[in-house]
Amino acid sequence: MRFLNKQSAVSRVEIQSYKRNRSIKVLKREAKFQIIENGFWKEEFIVEKKELKTLLKKLIRREFPRSHKLWVFKQVSE
């Protein structure tokens, strides 16, 4: 999450299961973060910086309960 905090432009981090059938996307939009969950549950959240870490931990435990290998993709848009 340090990557998203340092970026001033719109940026995105995507976490996928090893089989790439479930994912969590975190998009930075100005001062807020948009989290899109696509897997067992399909939900969308908009949270502040202080709520991001706890929500992300909860979603990772929920979407990837027994996964030991995850893909992490980072993208920065200018």
HTML snippet that shows the backbone in 3Dmol.js (N, CA, C, O; Angstrom):
<script src="https://3Dmol.org/build/3Dmol-min.js"></script>
<div id="view" style="width:600px;height:400px;position:relative"></div>
<script>
const pdb = `
ATOM      1  N   MET A   1       0.809  -1.181   0.000  1.00  0.00           N
ATOM      2  CA  MET A   1       0.000   0.000   0.000  1.00  0.00           C
ATOM      3  C   MET A   1       0.859   1.255   0.000  1.00  0.00           C
ATOM      4  O   MET A   1       0.370   2.344  -0.299  1.00  0.00           O
ATOM      5  N   ARG A   2       2.127   1.110   0.330  1.00  0.00           N
ATOM      6  CA  ARG A   2       3.021   2.268   0.245  1.00  0.00           C
ATOM      7  C   ARG A   2       3.075   2.803  -1.177  1.00  0.00           C
ATOM      8  O   ARG A   2       3.198   4.009  -1.391  1.00  0.00           O
ATOM      9  N   PHE A   3       2.983   1.896  -2.152  1.00  0.00           N
ATOM     10  CA  PHE A   3       3.001   2.295  -3.556  1.00  0.00           C
ATOM     11  C   PHE A   3       1.867   3.267  -3.858  1.00  0.00           C
ATOM     12  O   PHE A   3       2.088   4.282  -4.518  1.00  0.00           O
ATOM     13  N   LEU A   4       0.668   2.977  -3.391  1.00  0.00           N
ATOM     14  CA  LEU A   4      -0.481   3.847  -3.651  1.00  0.00           C
ATOM     15  C   LEU A   4      -0.374   5.171  -2.911  1.00  0.00           C
ATOM     16  O   LEU A   4      -0.783   6.204  -3.440  1.00  0.00           O
ATOM     17  N   ASN A   5       0.167   5.162  -1.702  1.00  0.00           N
ATOM     18  CA  ASN A   5       0.298   6.396  -0.930  1.00  0.00           C
ATOM     19  C   ASN A   5       1.271   7.371  -1.580  1.00  0.00           C
ATOM     20  O   ASN A   5       1.082   8.584  -1.486  1.00  0.00           O
ATOM     21  N   LYS A   6       2.302   6.862  -2.233  1.00  0.00           N
ATOM     22  CA  LYS A   6       3.318   7.723  -2.844  1.00  0.00           C
ATOM     23  C   LYS A   6       2.869   8.325  -4.168  1.00  0.00           C
ATOM     24  O   LYS A   6       3.405   9.350  -4.590  1.00  0.00           O
ATOM     25  N   GLN A   7       1.897   7.708  -4.828  1.00  0.00           N
ATOM     26  CA  GLN A   7       1.477   8.166  -6.144  1.00  0.00           C
ATOM     27  C   GLN A   7       0.529   9.355  -6.033  1.00  0.00           C
ATOM     28  O   GLN A   7      -0.391   9.356  -5.215  1.00  0.00           O
ATOM     29  N   SER A   8       0.764  10.360  -6.861  1.00  0.00           N
ATOM     30  CA  SER A   8      -0.129  11.515  -6.870  1.00  0.00           C
ATOM     31  C   SER A   8      -1.214  11.356  -7.936  1.00  0.00           C
ATOM     32  O   SER A   8      -2.322  11.871  -7.784  1.00  0.00           O
ATOM     33  N   ALA A   9      -0.891  10.647  -9.006  1.00  0.00           N
ATOM     34  CA  ALA A   9      -1.859  10.437 -10.076  1.00  0.00           C
ATOM     35  C   ALA A   9      -2.743   9.236  -9.749  1.00  0.00           C
ATOM     36  O   ALA A   9      -2.587   8.585  -8.716  1.00  0.00           O
ATOM     37  N   VAL A  10      -3.659   8.971 -10.645  1.00  0.00           N
ATOM     38  CA  VAL A  10      -4.511   7.797 -10.487  1.00  0.00           C
ATOM     39  C   VAL A  10      -3.644   6.556 -10.679  1.00  0.00           C
ATOM     40  O   VAL A  10      -2.948   6.432 -11.687  1.00  0.00           O
ATOM     41  N   SER A  11      -3.686   5.654  -9.730  1.00  0.00           N
ATOM     42  CA  SER A  11      -2.893   4.437  -9.826  1.00  0.00           C
ATOM     43  C   SER A  11      -3.726   3.254  -9.367  1.00  0.00           C
ATOM     44  O   SER A  11      -4.785   3.417  -8.762  1.00  0.00           O
ATOM     45  N   ARG A  12      -3.226   2.049  -9.668  1.00  0.00           N
ATOM     46  CA  ARG A  12      -4.014   0.855  -9.398  1.00  0.00           C
ATOM     47  C   ARG A  12      -3.104  -0.295  -8.995  1.00  0.00           C
ATOM     48  O   ARG A  12      -2.010  -0.454  -9.535  1.00  0.00           O
ATOM     49  N   VAL A  13      -3.566  -1.092  -8.045  1.00  0.00           N
ATOM     50  CA  VAL A  13      -2.912  -2.335  -7.659  1.00  0.00           C
ATOM     51  C   VAL A  13      -3.962  -3.425  -7.767  1.00  0.00           C
ATOM     52  O   VAL A  13      -5.082  -3.278  -7.279  1.00  0.00           O
ATOM     53  N   GLU A  14      -3.589  -4.520  -8.412  1.00  0.00           N
ATOM     54  CA  GLU A  14      -4.508  -5.645  -8.548  1.00  0.00           C
ATOM     55  C   GLU A  14      -3.856  -6.884  -7.951  1.00  0.00           C
ATOM     56  O   GLU A  14      -2.716  -7.214  -8.279  1.00  0.00           O
ATOM     57  N   ILE A  15      -4.584  -7.569  -7.071  1.00  0.00           N
ATOM     58  CA  ILE A  15      -4.119  -8.798  -6.443  1.00  0.00           C
ATOM     59  C   ILE A  15      -4.991  -9.919  -6.980  1.00  0.00           C
ATOM     60  O   ILE A  15      -6.217  -9.865  -6.881  1.00  0.00           O
ATOM     61  N   GLN A  16      -4.347 -10.949  -7.556  1.00  0.00           N
ATOM     62  CA  GLN A  16      -5.096 -12.066  -8.121  1.00  0.00           C
ATOM     63  C   GLN A  16      -4.627 -13.375  -7.508  1.00  0.00           C
ATOM     64  O   GLN A  16      -3.487 -13.497  -7.060  1.00  0.00           O
ATOM     65  N   SER A  17      -5.532 -14.355  -7.495  1.00  0.00           N
ATOM     66  CA  SER A  17      -5.140 -15.693  -7.056  1.00  0.00           C
ATOM     67  C   SER A  17      -4.195 -16.275  -8.100  1.00  0.00           C
ATOM     68  O   SER A  17      -4.108 -15.772  -9.220  1.00  0.00           O
ATOM     69  N   TYR A  18      -3.495 -17.327  -7.730  1.00  0.00           N
ATOM     70  CA  TYR A  18      -2.533 -17.933  -8.651  1.00  0.00           C
ATOM     71  C   TYR A  18      -3.228 -18.424  -9.920  1.00  0.00           C
ATOM     72  O   TYR A  18      -2.660 -18.331 -11.008  1.00  0.00           O
ATOM     73  N   LYS A  19      -4.439 -18.942  -9.793  1.00  0.00           N
ATOM     74  CA  LYS A  19      -5.201 -19.405 -10.954  1.00  0.00           C
ATOM     75  C   LYS A  19      -5.844 -18.241 -11.705  1.00  0.00           C
ATOM     76  O   LYS A  19      -6.403 -18.436 -12.784  1.00  0.00           O
ATOM     77  N   ARG A  20      -5.771 -17.047 -11.151  1.00  0.00           N
ATOM     78  CA  ARG A  20      -6.312 -15.814 -11.737  1.00  0.00           C
ATOM     79  C   ARG A  20      -7.830 -15.849 -11.923  1.00  0.00           C
ATOM     80  O   ARG A  20      -8.360 -15.232 -12.847  1.00  0.00           O
ATOM     81  N   ASN A  21      -8.520 -16.568 -11.048  1.00  0.00           N
ATOM     82  CA  ASN A  21      -9.975 -16.603 -11.148  1.00  0.00           C
ATOM     83  C   ASN A  21     -10.649 -15.696 -10.118  1.00  0.00           C
ATOM     84  O   ASN A  21     -11.861 -15.489 -10.178  1.00  0.00           O
ATOM     85  N   ARG A  22      -9.878 -15.154  -9.174  1.00  0.00           N
ATOM     86  CA  ARG A  22     -10.404 -14.213  -8.182  1.00  0.00           C
ATOM     87  C   ARG A  22      -9.447 -13.030  -8.096  1.00  0.00           C
ATOM     88  O   ARG A  22      -8.238 -13.186  -8.263  1.00  0.00           O
ATOM     89  N   SER A  23     -10.001 -11.838  -7.831  1.00  0.00           N
ATOM     90  CA  SER A  23      -9.123 -10.667  -7.769  1.00  0.00           C
ATOM     91  C   SER A  23      -9.680  -9.600  -6.837  1.00  0.00           C
ATOM     92  O   SER A  23     -10.876  -9.552  -6.547  1.00  0.00           O
ATOM     93  N   ILE A  24      -8.768  -8.746  -6.379  1.00  0.00           N
ATOM     94  CA  ILE A  24      -9.102  -7.546  -5.621  1.00  0.00           C
ATOM     95  C   ILE A  24      -8.341  -6.408  -6.286  1.00  0.00           C
ATOM     96  O   ILE A  24      -7.118  -6.467  -6.408  1.00  0.00           O
ATOM     97  N   LYS A  25      -9.053  -5.377  -6.716  1.00  0.00           N
ATOM     98  CA  LYS A  25      -8.428  -4.212  -7.342  1.00  0.00           C
ATOM     99  C   LYS A  25      -8.541  -3.030  -6.397  1.00  0.00           C
ATOM    100  O   LYS A  25      -9.602  -2.781  -5.825  1.00  0.00           O
ATOM    101  N   VAL A  26      -7.442  -2.304  -6.236  1.00  0.00           N
ATOM    102  CA  VAL A  26      -7.427  -1.100  -5.403  1.00  0.00           C
ATOM    103  C   VAL A  26      -7.039   0.058  -6.307  1.00  0.00           C
ATOM    104  O   VAL A  26      -5.938   0.077  -6.857  1.00  0.00           O
ATOM    105  N   LEU A  27      -7.938   1.024  -6.463  1.00  0.00           N
ATOM    106  CA  LEU A  27      -7.688   2.191  -7.296  1.00  0.00           C
ATOM    107  C   LEU A  27      -7.628   3.429  -6.426  1.00  0.00           C
ATOM    108  O   LEU A  27      -8.488   3.633  -5.569  1.00  0.00           O
ATOM    109  N   LYS A  28      -6.624   4.251  -6.639  1.00  0.00           N
ATOM    110  CA  LYS A  28      -6.506   5.502  -5.893  1.00  0.00           C
ATOM    111  C   LYS A  28      -7.169   6.601  -6.705  1.00  0.00           C
ATOM    112  O   LYS A  28      -6.835   6.824  -7.868  1.00  0.00           O
ATOM    113  N   ARG A  29      -8.110   7.279  -6.074  1.00  0.00           N
ATOM    114  CA  ARG A  29      -8.817   8.387  -6.718  1.00  0.00           C
ATOM    115  C   ARG A  29      -8.771   9.579  -5.774  1.00  0.00           C
ATOM    116  O   ARG A  29      -9.513   9.640  -4.794  1.00  0.00           O
ATOM    117  N   GLU A  30      -7.895  10.519  -6.081  1.00  0.00           N
ATOM    118  CA  GLU A  30      -7.699  11.713  -5.246  1.00  0.00           C
ATOM    119  C   GLU A  30      -7.379  11.302  -3.812  1.00  0.00           C
ATOM    120  O   GLU A  30      -6.324  10.715  -3.571  1.00  0.00           O
ATOM    121  N   ALA A  31      -8.262  11.592  -2.852  1.00  0.00           N
ATOM    122  CA  ALA A  31      -7.983  11.282  -1.446  1.00  0.00           C
ATOM    123  C   ALA A  31      -8.613   9.968  -1.001  1.00  0.00           C
ATOM    124  O   ALA A  31      -8.364   9.513   0.115  1.00  0.00           O
ATOM    125  N   LYS A  32      -9.420   9.357  -1.849  1.00  0.00           N
ATOM    126  CA  LYS A  32     -10.117   8.120  -1.481  1.00  0.00           C
ATOM    127  C   LYS A  32      -9.602   6.949  -2.305  1.00  0.00           C
ATOM    128  O   LYS A  32      -8.929   7.128  -3.321  1.00  0.00           O
ATOM    129  N   PHE A  33      -9.933   5.753  -1.845  1.00  0.00           N
ATOM    130  CA  PHE A  33      -9.536   4.531  -2.524  1.00  0.00           C
ATOM    131  C   PHE A  33     -10.781   3.731  -2.874  1.00  0.00           C
ATOM    132  O   PHE A  33     -11.689   3.582  -2.056  1.00  0.00           O
ATOM    133  N   GLN A  34     -10.813   3.222  -4.094  1.00  0.00           N
ATOM    134  CA  GLN A  34     -11.914   2.379  -4.538  1.00  0.00           C
ATOM    135  C   GLN A  34     -11.402   0.940  -4.570  1.00  0.00           C
ATOM    136  O   GLN A  34     -10.379   0.656  -5.193  1.00  0.00           O
ATOM    137  N   ILE A  35     -12.112   0.035  -3.902  1.00  0.00           N
ATOM    138  CA  ILE A  35     -11.730  -1.372  -3.863  1.00  0.00           C
ATOM    139  C   ILE A  35     -12.824  -2.175  -4.553  1.00  0.00           C
ATOM    140  O   ILE A  35     -13.999  -2.083  -4.197  1.00  0.00           O
ATOM    141  N   ILE A  36     -12.419  -2.967  -5.548  1.00  0.00           N
ATOM    142  CA  ILE A  36     -13.355  -3.800  -6.292  1.00  0.00           C
ATOM    143  C   ILE A  36     -12.993  -5.256  -6.025  1.00  0.00           C
ATOM    144  O   ILE A  36     -11.889  -5.704  -6.337  1.00  0.00           O
ATOM    145  N   GLU A  37     -13.929  -5.975  -5.452  1.00  0.00           N
ATOM    146  CA  GLU A  37     -13.727  -7.388  -5.126  1.00  0.00           C
ATOM    147  C   GLU A  37     -14.454  -8.225  -6.171  1.00  0.00           C
ATOM    148  O   GLU A  37     -15.646  -8.029  -6.407  1.00  0.00           O
ATOM    149  N   ASN A  38     -13.741  -9.155  -6.798  1.00  0.00           N
ATOM    150  CA  ASN A  38     -14.322  -9.991  -7.842  1.00  0.00           C
ATOM    151  C   ASN A  38     -13.871 -11.430  -7.605  1.00  0.00           C
ATOM    152  O   ASN A  38     -12.759 -11.808  -7.977  1.00  0.00           O
ATOM    153  N   GLY A  39     -14.729 -12.223  -6.991  1.00  0.00           N
ATOM    154  CA  GLY A  39     -14.367 -13.602  -6.670  1.00  0.00           C
ATOM    155  C   GLY A  39     -15.550 -14.304  -6.062  1.00  0.00           C
ATOM    156  O   GLY A  39     -16.601 -14.417  -6.692  1.00  0.00           O
ATOM    157  N   PHE A  40     -15.389 -14.785  -4.819  1.00  0.00           N
ATOM    158  CA  PHE A  40     -16.508 -15.405  -4.114  1.00  0.00           C
ATOM    159  C   PHE A  40     -17.639 -14.390  -3.948  1.00  0.00           C
ATOM    160  O   PHE A  40     -18.813 -14.727  -4.104  1.00  0.00           O
ATOM    161  N   TRP A  41     -17.283 -13.167  -3.635  1.00  0.00           N
ATOM    162  CA  TRP A  41     -18.237 -12.062  -3.528  1.00  0.00           C
ATOM    163  C   TRP A  41     -17.861 -11.014  -4.553  1.00  0.00           C
ATOM    164  O   TRP A  41     -16.686 -10.848  -4.880  1.00  0.00           O
ATOM    165  N   LYS A  42     -18.858 -10.306  -5.060  1.00  0.00           N
ATOM    166  CA  LYS A  42     -18.619  -9.206  -5.996  1.00  0.00           C
ATOM    167  C   LYS A  42     -19.135  -7.939  -5.329  1.00  0.00           C
ATOM    168  O   LYS A  42     -20.335  -7.664  -5.321  1.00  0.00           O
ATOM    169  N   GLU A  43     -18.202  -7.173  -4.771  1.00  0.00           N
ATOM    170  CA  GLU A  43     -18.571  -5.955  -4.055  1.00  0.00           C
ATOM    171  C   GLU A  43     -17.635  -4.827  -4.441  1.00  0.00           C
ATOM    172  O   GLU A  43     -16.559  -5.050  -4.995  1.00  0.00           O
ATOM    173  N   GLU A  44     -18.063  -3.618  -4.138  1.00  0.00           N
ATOM    174  CA  GLU A  44     -17.264  -2.427  -4.402  1.00  0.00           C
ATOM    175  C   GLU A  44     -17.321  -1.534  -3.170  1.00  0.00           C
ATOM    176  O   GLU A  44     -18.388  -1.318  -2.594  1.00  0.00           O
ATOM    177  N   PHE A  45     -16.161  -1.017  -2.772  1.00  0.00           N
ATOM    178  CA  PHE A  45     -16.055  -0.170  -1.591  1.00  0.00           C
ATOM    179  C   PHE A  45     -15.321   1.112  -1.963  1.00  0.00           C
ATOM    180  O   PHE A  45     -14.446   1.103  -2.829  1.00  0.00           O
ATOM    181  N   ILE A  46     -15.677   2.210  -1.310  1.00  0.00           N
ATOM    182  CA  ILE A  46     -14.922   3.457  -1.404  1.00  0.00           C
ATOM    183  C   ILE A  46     -14.575   3.846   0.024  1.00  0.00           C
ATOM    184  O   ILE A  46     -15.459   4.099   0.842  1.00  0.00           O
ATOM    185  N   VAL A  47     -13.276   3.890   0.316  1.00  0.00           N
ATOM    186  CA  VAL A  47     -12.824   4.101   1.692  1.00  0.00           C
ATOM    187  C   VAL A  47     -11.752   5.184   1.754  1.00  0.00           C
ATOM    188  O   VAL A  47     -11.140   5.545   0.748  1.00  0.00           O
ATOM    189  N   GLU A  48     -11.549   5.683   2.954  1.00  0.00           N
ATOM    190  CA  GLU A  48     -10.480   6.645   3.221  1.00  0.00           C
ATOM    191  C   GLU A  48      -9.183   5.877   3.463  1.00  0.00           C
ATOM    192  O   GLU A  48      -9.185   4.653   3.593  1.00  0.00           O
ATOM    193  N   LYS A  49      -8.094   6.606   3.519  1.00  0.00           N
ATOM    194  CA  LYS A  49      -6.778   5.994   3.703  1.00  0.00           C
ATOM    195  C   LYS A  49      -6.684   5.217   5.015  1.00  0.00           C
ATOM    196  O   LYS A  49      -6.073   4.149   5.053  1.00  0.00           O
ATOM    197  N   LYS A  50      -7.273   5.731   6.079  1.00  0.00           N
ATOM    198  CA  LYS A  50      -7.158   5.091   7.391  1.00  0.00           C
ATOM    199  C   LYS A  50      -7.920   3.768   7.464  1.00  0.00           C
ATOM    200  O   LYS A  50      -7.575   2.911   8.279  1.00  0.00           O
ATOM    201  N   GLU A  51      -8.945   3.581   6.633  1.00  0.00           N
ATOM    202  CA  GLU A  51      -9.736   2.347   6.630  1.00  0.00           C
ATOM    203  C   GLU A  51      -9.209   1.309   5.650  1.00  0.00           C
ATOM    204  O   GLU A  51      -9.625   0.151   5.688  1.00  0.00           O
ATOM    205  N   LEU A  52      -8.299   1.713   4.774  1.00  0.00           N
ATOM    206  CA  LEU A  52      -7.850   0.862   3.676  1.00  0.00           C
ATOM    207  C   LEU A  52      -7.175  -0.418   4.157  1.00  0.00           C
ATOM    208  O   LEU A  52      -7.504  -1.503   3.677  1.00  0.00           O
ATOM    209  N   LYS A  53      -6.254  -0.313   5.077  1.00  0.00           N
ATOM    210  CA  LYS A  53      -5.468  -1.471   5.504  1.00  0.00           C
ATOM    211  C   LYS A  53      -6.340  -2.548   6.146  1.00  0.00           C
ATOM    212  O   LYS A  53      -6.199  -3.728   5.827  1.00  0.00           O
ATOM    213  N   THR A  54      -7.234  -2.154   7.045  1.00  0.00           N
ATOM    214  CA  THR A  54      -8.071  -3.149   7.726  1.00  0.00           C
ATOM    215  C   THR A  54      -9.049  -3.818   6.757  1.00  0.00           C
ATOM    216  O   THR A  54      -9.264  -5.028   6.837  1.00  0.00           O
ATOM    217  N   LEU A  55      -9.633  -3.055   5.857  1.00  0.00           N
ATOM    218  CA  LEU A  55     -10.559  -3.633   4.887  1.00  0.00           C
ATOM    219  C   LEU A  55      -9.828  -4.569   3.930  1.00  0.00           C
ATOM    220  O   LEU A  55     -10.336  -5.640   3.596  1.00  0.00           O
ATOM    221  N   LEU A  56      -8.649  -4.171   3.493  1.00  0.00           N
ATOM    222  CA  LEU A  56      -7.884  -4.997   2.568  1.00  0.00           C
ATOM    223  C   LEU A  56      -7.475  -6.322   3.214  1.00  0.00           C
ATOM    224  O   LEU A  56      -7.526  -7.367   2.565  1.00  0.00           O
ATOM    225  N   LYS A  57      -7.076  -6.289   4.473  1.00  0.00           N
ATOM    226  CA  LYS A  57      -6.743  -7.533   5.187  1.00  0.00           C
ATOM    227  C   LYS A  57      -7.957  -8.460   5.250  1.00  0.00           C
ATOM    228  O   LYS A  57      -7.840  -9.667   5.034  1.00  0.00           O
ATOM    229  N   LYS A  58      -9.112  -7.890   5.546  1.00  0.00           N
ATOM    230  CA  LYS A  58     -10.346  -8.675   5.633  1.00  0.00           C
ATOM    231  C   LYS A  58     -10.685  -9.307   4.282  1.00  0.00           C
ATOM    232  O   LYS A  58     -11.047 -10.482   4.219  1.00  0.00           O
ATOM    233  N   LEU A  59     -10.569  -8.534   3.211  1.00  0.00           N
ATOM    234  CA  LEU A  59     -10.903  -9.042   1.881  1.00  0.00           C
ATOM    235  C   LEU A  59      -9.919 -10.107   1.412  1.00  0.00           C
ATOM    236  O   LEU A  59     -10.320 -11.082   0.775  1.00  0.00           O
ATOM    237  N   ILE A  60      -8.640  -9.933   1.717  1.00  0.00           N
ATOM    238  CA  ILE A  60      -7.642 -10.931   1.324  1.00  0.00           C
ATOM    239  C   ILE A  60      -7.911 -12.250   2.040  1.00  0.00           C
ATOM    240  O   ILE A  60      -7.821 -13.314   1.427  1.00  0.00           O
ATOM    241  N   ARG A  61      -8.238 -12.193   3.327  1.00  0.00           N
ATOM    242  CA  ARG A  61      -8.562 -13.426   4.060  1.00  0.00           C
ATOM    243  C   ARG A  61      -9.814 -14.092   3.496  1.00  0.00           C
ATOM    244  O   ARG A  61      -9.914 -15.318   3.468  1.00  0.00           O
ATOM    245  N   ARG A  62     -10.768 -13.275   3.049  1.00  0.00           N
ATOM    246  CA  ARG A  62     -12.027 -13.806   2.533  1.00  0.00           C
ATOM    247  C   ARG A  62     -11.869 -14.385   1.124  1.00  0.00           C
ATOM    248  O   ARG A  62     -12.408 -15.453   0.834  1.00  0.00           O
ATOM    249  N   GLU A  63     -11.145 -13.699   0.257  1.00  0.00           N
ATOM    250  CA  GLU A  63     -11.001 -14.130  -1.133  1.00  0.00           C
ATOM    251  C   GLU A  63      -9.922 -15.191  -1.330  1.00  0.00           C
ATOM    252  O   GLU A  63     -10.058 -16.058  -2.193  1.00  0.00           O
ATOM    253  N   PHE A  64      -8.859 -15.132  -0.543  1.00  0.00           N
ATOM    254  CA  PHE A  64      -7.736 -16.051  -0.721  1.00  0.00           C
ATOM    255  C   PHE A  64      -7.453 -16.807   0.581  1.00  0.00           C
ATOM    256  O   PHE A  64      -6.369 -16.659   1.144  1.00  0.00           O
ATOM    257  N   PRO A  65      -8.402 -17.615   1.074  1.00  0.00           N
ATOM    258  CA  PRO A  65      -8.236 -18.231   2.395  1.00  0.00           C
ATOM    259  C   PRO A  65      -7.086 -19.227   2.487  1.00  0.00           C
ATOM    260  O   PRO A  65      -6.432 -19.300   3.527  1.00  0.00           O
ATOM    261  N   ARG A  66      -6.822 -19.991   1.439  1.00  0.00           N
ATOM    262  CA  ARG A  66      -5.761 -20.990   1.491  1.00  0.00           C
ATOM    263  C   ARG A  66      -4.709 -20.767   0.414  1.00  0.00           C
ATOM    264  O   ARG A  66      -3.956 -21.686   0.093  1.00  0.00           O
ATOM    265  N   SER A  67      -4.645 -19.590  -0.137  1.00  0.00           N
ATOM    266  CA  SER A  67      -3.687 -19.305  -1.209  1.00  0.00           C
ATOM    267  C   SER A  67      -2.338 -18.922  -0.628  1.00  0.00           C
ATOM    268  O   SER A  67      -2.241 -18.069   0.253  1.00  0.00           O
ATOM    269  N   HIS A  68      -1.312 -19.562  -1.132  1.00  0.00           N
ATOM    270  CA  HIS A  68       0.049 -19.234  -0.724  1.00  0.00           C
ATOM    271  C   HIS A  68       0.770 -18.435  -1.803  1.00  0.00           C
ATOM    272  O   HIS A  68       1.785 -17.791  -1.538  1.00  0.00           O
ATOM    273  N   LYS A  69       0.238 -18.480  -3.021  1.00  0.00           N
ATOM    274  CA  LYS A  69       0.830 -17.747  -4.136  1.00  0.00           C
ATOM    275  C   LYS A  69      -0.212 -16.776  -4.680  1.00  0.00           C
ATOM    276  O   LYS A  69      -1.338 -17.166  -4.990  1.00  0.00           O
ATOM    277  N   LEU A  70       0.171 -15.521  -4.791  1.00  0.00           N
ATOM    278  CA  LEU A  70      -0.712 -14.494  -5.339  1.00  0.00           C
ATOM    279  C   LEU A  70       0.045 -13.693  -6.386  1.00  0.00           C
ATOM    280  O   LEU A  70       1.263 -13.540  -6.296  1.00  0.00           O
ATOM    281  N   TRP A  71      -0.664 -13.190  -7.363  1.00  0.00           N
ATOM    282  CA  TRP A  71      -0.107 -12.270  -8.349  1.00  0.00           C
ATOM    283  C   TRP A  71      -0.431 -10.849  -7.895  1.00  0.00           C
ATOM    284  O   TRP A  71      -1.549 -10.576  -7.458  1.00  0.00           O
ATOM    285  N   VAL A  72       0.544  -9.942  -7.998  1.00  0.00           N
ATOM    286  CA  VAL A  72       0.323  -8.535  -7.663  1.00  0.00           C
ATOM    287  C   VAL A  72       0.777  -7.702  -8.855  1.00  0.00           C
ATOM    288  O   VAL A  72       1.931  -7.779  -9.276  1.00  0.00           O
ATOM    289  N   PHE A  73      -0.141  -6.906  -9.395  1.00  0.00           N
ATOM    290  CA  PHE A  73       0.148  -6.052 -10.539  1.00  0.00           C
ATOM    291  C   PHE A  73      -0.007  -4.595 -10.122  1.00  0.00           C
ATOM    292  O   PHE A  73      -0.984  -4.231  -9.469  1.00  0.00           O
ATOM    293  N   LYS A  74       0.964  -3.760 -10.504  1.00  0.00           N
ATOM    294  CA  LYS A  74       0.906  -2.326 -10.209  1.00  0.00           C
ATOM    295  C   LYS A  74       0.816  -1.563 -11.523  1.00  0.00           C
ATOM    296  O   LYS A  74       1.459  -1.930 -12.507  1.00  0.00           O
ATOM    297  N   GLN A  75       0.012  -0.495 -11.535  1.00  0.00           N
ATOM    298  CA  GLN A  75      -0.141   0.325 -12.731  1.00  0.00           C
ATOM    299  C   GLN A  75      -0.307   1.781 -12.329  1.00  0.00           C
ATOM    300  O   GLN A  75      -1.055   2.103 -11.406  1.00  0.00           O
ATOM    301  N   VAL A  76       0.402   2.657 -13.035  1.00  0.00           N
ATOM    302  CA  VAL A  76       0.293   4.094 -12.788  1.00  0.00           C
ATOM    303  C   VAL A  76      -0.192   4.763 -14.060  1.00  0.00           C
ATOM    304  O   VAL A  76       0.366   4.541 -15.134  1.00  0.00           O
ATOM    305  N   SER A  77      -1.226   5.578 -13.947  1.00  0.00           N
ATOM    306  CA  SER A  77      -1.738   6.349 -15.076  1.00  0.00           C
ATOM    307  C   SER A  77      -1.332   7.798 -14.885  1.00  0.00           C
ATOM    308  O   SER A  77      -1.487   8.355 -13.798  1.00  0.00           O
ATOM    309  N   GLU A  78      -0.832   8.386 -15.903  1.00  0.00           N
ATOM    310  CA  GLU A  78      -0.400   9.792 -15.833  1.00  0.00           C
ATOM    311  C   GLU A  78      -1.554  10.719 -16.065  1.00  0.00           C
ATOM    312  O   GLU A  78      -1.381  11.938 -16.042  1.00  0.00           O
TER     313      GLU A  78
END
`;
const viewer = $3Dmol.createViewer("view");
viewer.addModel(pdb, "pdb");
viewer.setStyle({}, {cartoon: {color: "spectrum"}});
viewer.zoomTo();
viewer.render();
</script>
